[in-house]
Amino acid sequence: MLKPLGDRVIIEVAQEEEKSVGGIVLASSAKEKPQTGTVIAVGEGRVLESGQKIPATVKEGDQVMFEKYAGTEVKYEGKEYLIVSGKDIIAIVE
């Protein structure tokens, strides 16, 4: 599995609905970019200039909401993931 470095987090992005409310099938270009997902792996945390380490605020399995255009999309072993910085995660969904 992938292991993120520093304050980065690997997220499995939730899949958006393929149809609109009225039942119309949407083209991939017309769909909203998803902003929620499940945390798959978490880095060790952010290191301050003083050398102090601040651990990540999320843990594996958390449902999170993140900035709309944040992160880097990667494909690993046939699955698509998003690697984001800890500051790009805006909420934990409970």
VONU-874553 format. One record per atom (N, C-alpha, C): x, z, y; residue number from 0; atom name; chain. Coordinates in steps of 0.1 Angstrom, whole numbers. Layout:
residues N
X	Z	Y	pos	site	unit
X	Z	Y	NUM	CA	A;
...
//
This chain:
residues 94
X	Z	Y	pos	site	unit
8	0	-12	0	N	A;
0	0	0	0	CA	A;
9	0	12	0	C	A;
3	-4	23	1	N	A;
10	-4	36	1	CA	A;
11	10	42	1	C	A;
23	13	48	2	N	A;
25	26	54	2	CA	A;
28	24	69	2	C	A;
19	28	78	3	N	A;
21	26	92	3	CA	A;
32	35	98	3	C	A;
39	30	108	4	N	A;
50	38	114	4	CA	A;
45	44	127	4	C	A;
51	55	131	5	N	A;
48	61	144	5	CA	A;
34	66	145	5	C	A;
27	62	156	6	N	A;
13	66	158	6	CA	A;
3	55	154	6	C	A;
8	46	146	7	N	A;
-1	35	142	7	CA	A;
-10	39	131	7	C	A;
-22	32	130	8	N	A;
-32	35	120	8	CA	A;
-37	22	114	8	C	A;
-39	21	101	9	N	A;
-44	9	94	9	CA	A;
-59	12	92	9	C	A;
-67	2	96	10	N	A;
-81	3	95	10	CA	A;
-87	-9	87	10	C	A;
-96	-6	78	11	N	A;
-103	-17	72	11	CA	A;
-116	-19	80	11	C	A;
-117	-30	86	12	N	A;
-127	-33	96	12	CA	A;
-141	-35	89	12	C	A;
-151	-29	95	13	N	A;
-165	-31	89	13	CA	A;
-169	-45	92	13	C	A;
-176	-51	82	14	N	A;
-180	-65	83	14	CA	A;
-193	-65	91	14	C	A;
-194	-75	100	15	N	A;
-206	-76	108	15	CA	A;
-217	-84	100	15	C	A;
-229	-82	104	16	N	A;
-240	-89	98	16	CA	A;
-239	-104	100	16	C	A;
-242	-112	90	17	N	A;
-241	-127	91	17	CA	A;
-253	-133	98	17	C	A;
-264	-125	98	18	N	A;
-277	-131	104	18	CA	A;
-280	-123	117	18	C	A;
-287	-129	126	19	N	A;
-293	-123	138	19	CA	A;
-305	-115	134	19	C	A;
-311	-108	143	20	N	A;
-323	-100	140	20	CA	A;
-335	-110	136	20	C	A;
-335	-122	142	21	N	A;
-346	-131	139	21	CA	A;
-343	-139	126	21	C	A;
-332	-136	119	22	N	A;
-329	-143	106	22	CA	A;
-321	-155	108	22	C	A;
-316	-158	119	23	N	A;
-307	-170	121	23	CA	A;
-293	-167	117	23	C	A;
-287	-176	108	24	N	A;
-274	-174	104	24	CA	A;
-264	-178	115	24	C	A;
-255	-168	118	25	N	A;
-246	-170	129	25	CA	A;
-233	-176	125	25	C	A;
-227	-185	133	26	N	A;
-214	-191	131	26	CA	A;
-204	-180	133	26	C	A;
-192	-181	127	27	N	A;
-182	-171	129	27	CA	A;
-178	-169	143	27	C	A;
-178	-180	151	28	N	A;
-174	-180	165	28	CA	A;
-184	-173	174	28	C	A;
-197	-172	169	29	N	A;
-208	-166	177	29	CA	A;
-209	-151	174	29	C	A;
-203	-146	164	30	N	A;
-204	-132	160	30	CA	A;
-196	-123	169	30	C	A;
-201	-111	172	31	N	A;
-193	-101	180	31	CA	A;
-182	-96	171	31	C	A;
-170	-94	177	32	N	A;
-159	-88	170	32	CA	A;
-163	-73	167	32	C	A;
-161	-69	154	33	N	A;
-165	-56	150	33	CA	A;
-156	-46	157	33	C	A;
-161	-34	160	34	N	A;
-154	-23	166	34	CA	A;
-153	-10	158	34	C	A;
-158	-11	146	35	N	A;
-157	1	138	35	CA	A;
-151	-2	124	35	C	A;
-146	8	118	36	N	A;
-139	6	105	36	CA	A;
-135	20	99	36	C	A;
-129	19	87	37	N	A;
-125	30	79	37	CA	A;
-110	31	80	37	C	A;
-105	43	83	38	N	A;
-90	45	83	38	CA	A;
-85	45	69	38	C	A;
-75	36	66	39	N	A;
-69	35	53	39	CA	A;
-56	43	52	39	C	A;
-48	42	63	40	N	A;
-35	49	63	40	CA	A;
-32	53	77	40	C	A;
-24	64	78	41	N	A;
-21	70	92	41	CA	A;
-6	72	92	41	C	A;
0	68	103	42	N	A;
15	71	105	42	CA	A;
17	86	107	42	C	A;
30	89	109	43	N	A;
34	103	111	43	CA	A;
30	109	124	43	C	A;
28	101	134	44	N	A;
24	106	147	44	CA	A;
33	101	158	44	C	A;
30	104	170	45	N	A;
38	99	182	45	CA	A;
49	109	185	45	C	A;
61	104	188	46	N	A;
72	112	192	46	CA	A;
74	111	207	46	C	A;
74	123	214	47	N	A;
76	123	228	47	CA	A;
91	122	231	47	C	A;
94	120	244	48	N	A;
108	118	248	48	CA	A;
116	131	245	48	C	A;
109	142	245	49	N	A;
116	155	242	49	CA	A;
119	157	227	49	C	A;
114	148	219	50	N	A;
116	148	205	50	CA	A;
105	155	197	50	C	A;
95	161	205	51	N	A;
84	168	198	51	CA	A;
75	157	192	51	C	A;
70	160	180	52	N	A;
61	151	173	52	CA	A;
46	155	174	52	C	A;
38	146	179	53	N	A;
23	149	180	53	CA	A;
16	142	168	53	C	A;
10	150	159	54	N	A;
4	143	148	54	CA	A;
-8	135	152	54	C	A;
-12	126	143	55	N	A;
-24	117	146	55	CA	A;
-37	126	146	55	C	A;
-47	122	153	56	N	A;
-59	129	154	56	CA	A;
-69	125	143	56	C	A;
-66	114	136	57	N	A;
-75	109	126	57	CA	A;
-68	110	112	57	C	A;
-76	110	102	58	N	A;
-71	111	88	58	CA	A;
-77	100	80	58	C	A;
-71	97	68	59	N	A;
-76	87	59	59	CA	A;
-90	90	55	59	C	A;
-98	79	55	60	N	A;
-113	81	52	60	CA	A;
-122	82	64	60	C	A;
-116	85	76	61	N	A;
-124	87	88	61	CA	A;
-131	73	92	61	C	A;
-143	74	96	62	N	A;
-150	62	102	62	CA	A;
-146	63	117	62	C	A;
-140	52	123	63	N	A;
-136	53	137	63	CA	A;
-141	41	145	63	C	A;
-142	42	158	64	N	A;
-145	32	167	64	CA	A;
-132	29	175	64	C	A;
-129	16	177	65	N	A;
-117	13	184	65	CA	A;
-119	3	195	65	C	A;
-110	1	204	66	N	A;
-110	-9	215	66	CA	A;
-113	-23	209	66	C	A;
-121	-30	217	67	N	A;
-126	-43	212	67	CA	A;
-115	-53	208	67	C	A;
-105	-55	216	68	N	A;
-94	-64	212	68	CA	A;
-81	-58	209	68	C	A;
-82	-46	203	69	N	A;
-70	-38	200	69	CA	A;
-64	-43	187	69	C	A;
-51	-40	185	70	N	A;
-44	-41	173	70	CA	A;
-40	-55	168	70	C	A;
-34	-55	156	71	N	A;
-29	-67	150	71	CA	A;
-36	-69	137	71	C	A;
-42	-81	134	72	N	A;
-49	-83	122	72	CA	A;
-38	-88	111	72	C	A;
-39	-82	100	73	N	A;
-30	-85	89	73	CA	A;
-38	-87	76	73	C	A;
-32	-95	67	74	N	A;
-39	-98	54	74	CA	A;
-29	-93	44	74	C	A;
-33	-84	35	75	N	A;
-24	-78	25	75	CA	A;
-32	-77	12	75	C	A;
-26	-83	1	76	N	A;
-33	-83	-12	76	CA	A;
-47	-88	-12	76	C	A;
-50	-98	-4	77	N	A;
-63	-104	-3	77	CA	A;
-73	-97	6	77	C	A;
-70	-86	12	78	N	A;
-79	-79	21	78	CA	A;
-73	-80	35	78	C	A;
-83	-79	45	79	N	A;
-79	-80	59	79	CA	A;
-79	-66	65	79	C	A;
-69	-63	72	80	N	A;
-68	-50	79	80	CA	A;
-65	-52	93	80	C	A;
-66	-41	101	81	N	A;
-63	-41	115	81	CA	A;
-53	-29	117	81	C	A;
-41	-32	123	82	N	A;
-32	-21	126	82	CA	A;
-33	-18	141	82	C	A;
-37	-6	144	83	N	A;
-38	-3	159	83	CA	A;
-30	9	162	83	C	A;
-27	11	175	84	N	A;
-20	23	180	84	CA	A;
-30	34	180	84	C	A;
-26	46	179	85	N	A;
-35	58	180	85	CA	A;
-43	58	193	85	C	A;
-37	53	204	86	N	A;
-44	54	217	86	CA	A;
-56	44	218	86	C	A;
-56	34	208	87	N	A;
-67	24	208	87	CA	A;
-79	29	201	87	C	A;
-78	40	194	88	N	A;
-90	46	187	88	CA	A;
-97	54	197	88	C	A;
-110	51	200	89	N	A;
-117	58	210	89	CA	A;
-127	68	205	89	C	A;
-131	68	192	90	N	A;
-140	78	187	90	CA	A;
-139	79	172	90	C	A;
-143	91	167	91	N	A;
-145	92	152	91	CA	A;
-160	93	151	91	C	A;
-166	84	142	92	N	A;
-180	83	139	92	CA	A;
-184	93	128	92	C	A;
-193	102	132	93	N	A;
-197	113	122	93	CA	A;
-210	110	116	93	C	A;
//
